[in-house]
Amino acid sequence: MVKFALRLLGSLGPTSIYQRTCREAEAHGFDECWFSHDIFMSNSWVRSVAVAAVTERIGIGYMAVPFTLDPSEIATFAATLDEFSGGRAIIGTGAHTQVMYDWIGLGNRDVVELTRESVELVRRLLRGERAKYDGKYFHWTEEAYLRFPPPARRIPIYVMCFGKELCELSGEIGDGSMPMATPPEAFDIPVSQIISGARRAGRDPSEVDRVAFAWVYYAPDGDVDEAALRRVVSYFVPYLDPEMLSRIGITRKDVEPVAERLAAGDYEGAARAVTDRMLDLVIRGREDDVIAGIEKLIDRGATNISIGGPLGRDFAEAARGIGERVLPYFRGR
């Protein structure tokens, strides 16, 4: 059965909004709540704990980007969150871009090897092992081990990915893979790479949860706030996969004006540079429109639909509306 996750950006407002929205998601059938962890945005770890405190069933997925977070911190936070939430923690690691990490001088790291080493070390720590290690990026002694009991259960690790090599790695080592699904028409591209990586590792590809990171705006009355869409699209479109963008006719030349305004710190100008075609990166409209967009993702191999982006005029109401009017269509499939 296809799973559904709510994915909340770090720019939605106070933490209370995240708590209210995830309570609605839990009450209306979502399986997981995830929190984006983008550099210089609000911290996803605080939000994950706050939501765990006001929910009971829903999975709590938090991002742990290996460029800025050591595996020791990722593992200890995961174990503590899992204990606090009653066994609901899910780890998300990897990346959807390296460009943002150029801002702090870390973008030149090999994201594939960095992610591989990080996942291995986190797993070893969570198994309660001494994690002596001598790799490309991490050099640990025999003193690298948890000073408290490891989790009683195996905490899943999902790998964010972009590009062929990282998506193949996610299929090789991840419990799940989380590529962008922008646009939905191109989601078969990362899916084929995930399957290839799983097979190369001798795994059954069905063991890897293929999570489609979709941008969604639910408007029950059909009134889509295109200005809100342009703000979200403008911030992230320069980092999206060019091959996937080309599926709906978006070229590098189209993206350049957006990237230039972003680089200049002109966020309003970047939003104005977003073309109408770029809005098609977002699944948007009434429930029938959202259902049609999700069906494209499932037809292209998604096993888990991560609904994120602008969501709607009111985030909690959008979560409720999607839960009430969209999710029931897919239950049992």
DAFENFEN-V637907 format. One line per field, one symbol per residue. ss: DSSP state (H for helix, E for strand, - for the rest). burial: # if it has 9 or more other C-alpha atoms within 8 Angstrom, else .. A space follows every 50 residues. Layout:
BEGIN
ss = ???
burial = ???
END
This chain:
BEGIN
ss = --EEEEEE------HHHHHHHHHHHHH----EEEE--------HHHHHHH HH------EEEEE-------HHHHHHHHHHHHHHH---EEEEEE----HH HH--------HHHHHHHHHHHHHHHH------EE----EE---------- ------EEEEE-HHHHHHHHHHH--EEEEE---HHHHHHHHHHHHHHHHH ----HHH-EEEEEEEEEE-------HHHHHHHHHHHHHH--HHHHH---- -HHHHHHHHHHHH---HHHHHHH---HHHHHEEEE-HHHHHHHHHHHHH- ---EEEEEEEE---HHHHHHHHHHH-HHHH---
burial = .#########......##########.#.########......##.#### ##..#..##########.#.##.###.##.###.#..#########.#.# ##...##...##.######.############......##...###...# #...########...#######################.##.#######. ..#.#..#############...#....#######..#.#...#####.# #..#########...##.###.##..###########.###.##.###.# ############..#############......
END
